[in-house]
Amino acid sequence: MNKTLFAVALAVASTASYAQMKPEDAIQTRQAGYKFMAWNMGKIKAQVEAPETFNKDQVVAAAKAIAGIATSGMGALYLPGTDKEVNGVPTKAKPELFADLSSGAVKVKKFAGDLVKESAELVKVAEGGDAAAVKAQFGKLNGTCKSCHDDFKMK
Ligand code: HEC
């Protein structure tokens, strides 16, 4: 098998195992993704609020981690049947999210797109090393988290 064919075969194999993901694993995986983003947001927040602790490399790394999760296609973890607790794993996703997904994902796509855009921008701004500019962009990114939570996440 040539290299390209092998890569295609691998991609197909991983897509197949992915499709078989258990619903409770899908819920835990998306929650882990959000938690990991929140951990990195916390690191950036602490540093922009105390600029004397600002460490450009750490902030760039944290922003890249968030941007990586943002572009990972988390929407695929909202499998049918994961709109409620599955096998003891609860979810805080609102029914409105699943309704939006089944009617074209208009709002989800907008929120997810904003997350991708503002996190990518945060990486760029962080690379510039200006703590005040990072603080402003951090605020914008945080706003994208909050907008989606207001509509789609239970308190
Ligand atoms: C596209 C919508 C959307 C965006 C954007 C979004 N979230 Fe969420 N978030 C959710 C939903 C829905 C849940 C509930 C998931 C569940 O319980 O199944 C959630 C859950 C969480 C949780 C709780 C995870 C847990 O342990 O149960 C945290 C923390 C969180 N989000 C942080 C963030 C942060 C930080 C950002 C921005 C960097 C963000 N979210 C962006 C929709 C979003």
Residues whose N, C-alpha, C, O or C-beta is under 5 A from the ligand:
A	BS01	HEC	I27 Q31 Y34 K35 M37 A38 M41 P90 T91 K92 A93 V108 F111 A112 L115 L141 T144 C145 C148 H149 F152 K153
